[in-house]
Amino acid sequence: MSKLKWFYPGMRVKRWVVVLLLGVFAIATGTVVMLNTPVLTLWEENILAWASDLSVSSLVFGAVLIILGLTALSIGIRNVVSSVVEAIRPADVPDLVEHVYKARNLQKGLRIVAIGGGTGLSTMLRGLKEHTSNITAVVTVADDGGSSGRIRDDLGILPPGDIRNTLVALADTEPLMETLFQYRFSWGDGLAGHSFGNLFIAAMTDITGDFEEGIRAFSKVLAVRGRVLPSTLDSVRLGAVYTDGSSVLGESCIPEETKKIKKVFLEPGTAKALPEAIEAILHADVVVLGPGSLYTSIIPNLLIPGFAEALAKTHALRIYVCNVMTQPGETDGYSASDHVNALLEYLGPPSVLDYVLVNKAAVSSTQARKYAKQGAYPVRNDAPIIERLGINVHAADVLDQRNLVRHSSVKLAQEIIRLAEARDKAWLHGIRAV
């Protein structure tokens, strides 16, 4: 019965369906007239007799009917589609054809897996979603500070902060919706400091009974391009051992010690990798590590058994995006090669990485002085040391200095796509040579 609703008043479809049917009828009649062969119907015989009375050849008369029929058919189809589209088209999509064309092309894009957390990952994803919708973001869940830490302790669910930032970065939605989910309460007993998006994920987790399912529901609300996965569904805490032998447990505490990190670890060490995340890595075209905090955003994912092994097995192009600035309490004094060597302690042999992408643009003197006061300095590009490990270094201007010194979403995405396309061209060239 629901199909009959197309003919209810107010649907603005009935008149055009009638025009469409008249067009089909005219085309069928015109064909019969042109062939001068009635199919045993009184109507067709009368039409042929009428054409004879008008002294018009059946060929011409039939052609006229077919042209009129095609015109009516075209008008009917166009207006039916237009009426339906007008009712369902999103308000912020002025050009539906362009919207559909873009969506279809994004669906054909590279399969990209991005591993990390924090603002660095979110920044990169904002650029990549303009090139492909086949994105899988694998996000650390070791955060224990701020709103995420409070939700984790009070409600016993995984920290949603990095997940929320990643979902918002991949969202294809109205700016007001993004502002809503990033809104942080500054008032209210128990609410102050909480992000609305974090509370929303917590609510969805309770409604669905599952953190992963809660993320899927959030993704639908924000019309996310791609998918966001936690690296594990186990409750884990990140710890660090310093070069002086001391240690600390808690991701938010690690940078506060202002000591040189020797290694980081997870408790429990038996955390299981999310199978979908491992599967995504194995079937990816490109896997990107970073950008983001080396010890507290990127490496925590690699501490989970299965990730390093998957990165070693995958045929994807593996890229590490090195940070632009050092991070106080984590990577003080680190050069690009120091970042890479730290990463390789958890990844395994250098062959696990194909490229290290480093920034070559200079930081302005004003920004450099500003960051120096916080103990952060530009990461030195010592490419020859990295290349001696057998890893390619790709230096490019990927800097955005408008407010903070960070990667430019657009520039970084363009360089990643450029590296992937260059490898595909080289592969095709090799096939042709053979």
Residue pairs with C-beta under 8 A, 6 or more apart in sequence:
5 11
6 13
6 14
6 17
7 13
7 14
7 17
11 83
12 83
13 80
13 83
13 84
16 75
16 76
16 79
16 80
16 83
17 76
17 80
18 76
19 72
19 75
19 76
19 79
20 72
20 73
20 76
20 77
20 80
21 76
22 69
22 72
22 76
23 68
23 69
23 70
23 71
23 72
23 73
23 74
23 75
23 76
24 69
24 73
25 69
26 65
26 66
26 68
26 69
26 72
27 65
27 66
27 69
27 70
27 73
28 69
29 43
29 44
29 47
29 62
29 65
29 69
30 61
30 62
30 63
30 64
30 65
30 66
30 67
30 68
30 69
31 62
31 66
32 38
32 39
32 44
32 47
32 48
32 62
33 44
33 47
33 48
33 51
33 58
33 61
33 62
33 65
34 58
34 59
34 61
34 62
34 63
34 66
35 62
36 48
36 58
38 44
38 45
38 48
48 58
51 57
51 58
51 61
54 61
85 96
89 96
90 99
92 174
93 99
103 133
106 129
106 131
106 132
106 133
106 134
106 225
107 133
107 134
109 131
109 132
109 133
109 134
110 131
110 132
110 134
110 285
110 286
110 417
110 420
111 132
111 134
111 136
111 280
111 283
111 284
111 285
111 286
111 316
112 128
112 132
112 134
112 135
112 136
112 284
112 285
112 286
112 287
112 288
112 416
113 135
113 136
113 137
113 138
113 280
113 281
113 284
113 286
113 287
113 288
113 316
114 121
114 124
114 125
114 128
114 135
114 136
114 137
114 138
114 287
114 288
115 138
115 231
115 287
115 288
115 289
115 290
115 298
115 301
115 302
115 307
116 138
116 139
116 140
116 289
116 290
116 291
116 292
116 297
116 298
116 301
117 139
117 140
117 143
117 162
117 166
117 292
117 293
117 296
117 297
117 298
117 300
117 301
118 162
118 165
118 292
118 293
118 296
118 297
119 165
119 292
119 406
120 290
120 291
120 292
120 293
120 297
120 321
120 323
120 406
120 407
121 137
121 139
121 162
121 165
121 166
121 169
121 290
121 291
121 292
121 297
122 165
122 166
122 168
122 169
123 169
123 291
123 406
123 407
123 409
123 412
124 288
124 290
124 291
124 321
124 407
124 409
124 412
124 413
124 416
125 135
125 137
125 166
125 169
125 170
125 226
125 409
126 169
126 170
126 409
127 408
127 409
127 410
127 411
127 412
127 413
127 414
128 135
128 413
128 416
128 417
129 135
129 169
129 170
129 172
129 225
129 226
130 410
130 413
131 413
131 417
132 226
133 225
133 226
134 226
135 170
135 225
135 226
135 227
136 226
136 227
136 228
136 229
136 276
136 277
136 280
136 284
137 166
137 170
137 226
137 227
137 228
137 229
138 229
138 230
138 231
138 274
138 277
138 280
138 281
138 301
139 162
139 163
139 166
139 228
139 229
139 230
139 231
139 301
140 162
140 231
140 296
140 297
140 298
140 300
140 301
141 158
141 159
141 162
141 163
141 230
141 231
141 232
141 236
142 159
142 236
142 237
142 238
142 251
142 266
142 296
142 300
143 149
143 152
143 159
143 161
143 162
143 251
143 252
144 152
144 159
144 237
144 238
144 250
144 251
144 252
145 251
145 252
146 161
146 193
146 252
147 161
147 184
147 193
147 194
147 195
147 198
148 159
148 160
148 161
148 162
148 198
149 159
149 252
150 193
150 194
151 157
151 159
151 160
151 194
151 198
151 199
151 202
152 158
152 159
152 235
155 202
155 206
156 235
157 202
157 205
157 211
158 211
158 230
158 233
158 235
160 197
160 198
160 201
160 202
161 195
161 198
162 297
163 201
163 215
163 228
163 230
164 181
164 182
164 195
164 197
164 198
164 201
164 218
166 228
167 181
167 197
167 215
167 218
167 219
167 222
167 224
167 228
168 178
168 181
168 182
168 197
168 222
170 222
170 224
170 225
170 226
170 228
171 177
171 178
171 222
171 223
171 224
171 225
172 222
172 223
172 224
172 225
173 222
173 223
177 222
178 222
180 196
181 195
181 196
181 197
181 200
181 222
182 195
182 196
182 197
183 195
183 196
183 197
184 193
184 194
184 195
184 196
185 191
185 192
185 193
185 194
185 195
185 196
186 192
197 218
200 218
201 214
201 215
201 218
202 214
204 213
204 214
204 215
204 217
204 218
205 211
205 213
205 214
206 214
207 214
207 217
208 214
208 217
211 230
211 233
212 229
212 230
212 233
212 274
215 228
215 229
215 230
216 227
218 224
219 227
219 228
229 274
229 276
229 277
229 280
230 274
230 277
231 273
231 274
231 277
231 300
231 301
231 304
231 307
232 271
232 272
232 273
232 274
232 304
233 272
233 274
234 268
234 270
234 271
234 272
236 266
236 267
236 268
236 271
236 300
236 304
237 249
237 250
237 251
237 266
237 267
238 249
238 250
238 251
238 254
238 264
238 265
238 266
238 296
238 300
239 247
239 248
239 249
239 250
239 254
239 264
239 265
239 266
239 267
240 247
240 248
240 254
240 257
240 261
240 262
240 263
240 264
240 265
240 295
241 247
241 261
241 262
241 263
241 264
241 265
242 248
242 257
242 259
242 260
242 261
242 262
243 259
243 260
243 261
243 262
244 259
244 260
246 257
246 259
248 254
248 257
249 267
251 296
251 300
254 261
254 264
254 295
254 296
254 329
254 330
255 296
255 327
255 328
255 329
255 330
256 329
257 329
258 328
258 329
258 332
259 329
260 332
261 295
261 330
263 345
264 295
264 296
264 299
264 300
264 303
265 303
266 300
266 303
266 304
269 303
271 303
271 304
271 305
272 304
272 305
272 306
273 304
273 305
273 306
273 307
277 307
278 306
278 307
278 310
281 287
281 307
281 310
281 311
281 314
281 316
282 310
282 313
282 314
283 314
284 314
284 316
285 316
285 317
285 420
286 316
286 317
286 318
286 319
286 416
286 419
286 420
287 311
287 314
287 316
287 317
287 318
287 319
288 319
288 320
288 321
288 416
289 298
289 318
289 319
289 320
289 321
289 343
289 353
290 297
290 298
290 320
290 321
290 322
290 323
291 321
291 322
291 323
291 324
291 407
291 412
292 298
292 323
293 323
293 327
293 330
294 323
294 327
294 330
294 331
294 334
294 339
294 342
294 343
295 330
295 331
295 342
296 330
298 343
299 342
299 343
299 346
301 307
302 308
302 343
302 346
302 347
303 346
308 346
308 347
308 348
308 352
311 318
311 347
311 352
312 347
312 348
312 349
312 351
312 352
317 354
317 355
317 419
317 420
317 423
318 352
318 353
318 354
318 355
319 353
319 354
319 355
319 356
319 357
319 416
319 419
320 339
320 340
320 343
320 353
320 355
320 356
320 357
321 357
321 407
321 412
321 416
322 336
322 339
322 340
322 356
322 357
322 358
322 359
322 379
323 331
323 339
323 379
324 359
324 363
324 378
324 379
324 398
324 399
324 405
324 406
324 407
325 363
325 371
325 376
325 377
325 378
325 379
325 405
326 332
326 333
326 334
326 376
326 377
326 378
326 379
327 376
328 374
328 375
328 376
331 338
331 339
331 342
331 379
332 375
333 377
334 342
334 379
335 379
335 380
335 381
335 382
335 385
336 356
336 358
336 379
336 380
336 381
336 382
336 383
336 386
336 393
337 382
337 385
337 386
339 379
340 353
340 356
340 386
340 389
340 391
343 353
344 350
344 352
344 353
344 389
347 353
350 389
350 390
350 391
351 390
353 391
354 391
354 392
354 423
355 391
355 392
355 393
355 394
355 419
356 386
356 391
356 392
356 393
356 394
357 394
357 396
357 398
357 412
357 415
357 416
357 419
358 379
358 381
358 383
358 393
358 394
358 395
358 396
359 379
359 381
359 395
359 396
359 397
359 398
359 399
359 407
360 381
360 395
360 396
360 397
361 397
361 398
361 399
362 378
363 371
363 378
363 399
363 401
363 405
364 401
367 401
367 405
368 377
368 378
371 377
371 405
378 405
381 393
381 395
383 393
383 395
386 393
387 393
394 415
394 419
396 411
396 415
397 411
398 407
398 408
398 411
398 412
398 415
399 405
399 406
399 407
399 408
399 411
400 406
400 407
400 408
400 409
400 411
